[in-house]
């Protein structure tokens, strides 16, 4: 029977992405469940100053509340011309958490006068894995690119429609899911957890 692992998220697209990545890595003995699949518990607000602090806090809460091995991801976009912002504020950059269209529109407005050569950015994903009563592992993945002038593509989520990966000519939202999975910041972080995740199925 597969070992259940909690991904501390209600983001359906993020859950699908993690499942695809685990499947691609051959980790078939792990069944990923989300917060909507377990009994509800009090979730602490994301008040950490770094992705690492937020991811670890969420993973600890999930493991303690459910008794399941818990993975938590805190991710966002760091824009060079904005001194690394929106960073940990990415999901609520326009004020309301998860308002992707508003967040994207605000960011593009803030970069309206920034020339193409200074529109560098990177997606960052920090993943924390907490085993109840056991180990804690925190890893970080980064995906370099630049900010487009306008959104393009209807795949992915968040800032994907305005993020052009380095060496590419289309946005992350225009990439096929499997292609994105193989190069994304979240994949780069999760691949560092591969050994720890594989051991869960033993």
Number of C-alpha atoms within 10 A of each C-alpha: 7 12 16 16 21 26 26 24 19 13 15 11 13 17 18 12 19 18 18 17 19 22 13 13 13 12 18 14 18 19 15 19 19 18 16 12 11 13 8 11 12 8 12 10 9 16 12 13 11 15 23 21 16 23 25 25 19 25 28 21 19 28 23 16 17 16 14 19 24 29 30 26 27 25 26 23 25 22 22 15 15 15 10 13 17 18 21 23 20 24 22 15 20 19 12 11 12 16 15 19 14 15 21 22 15 13 20 18 11 12 18 11 8 13 10 12 7 13 17 20 24 24 23 24 26 26 28 28 28 26 20 18 10 7 10 15 15 21 18 22 20 21 19 18 20 23 25 19 16 12 18 17 14 13 17 19 15 19 23 24 25 24 28 24 24 15 9 11 10 17 25 26 22 20 20 11 14 12 11 19 18 15 13 20 23 27 23 21 21 27 19 16 18 14 10 14 21 16 10 16 15 7
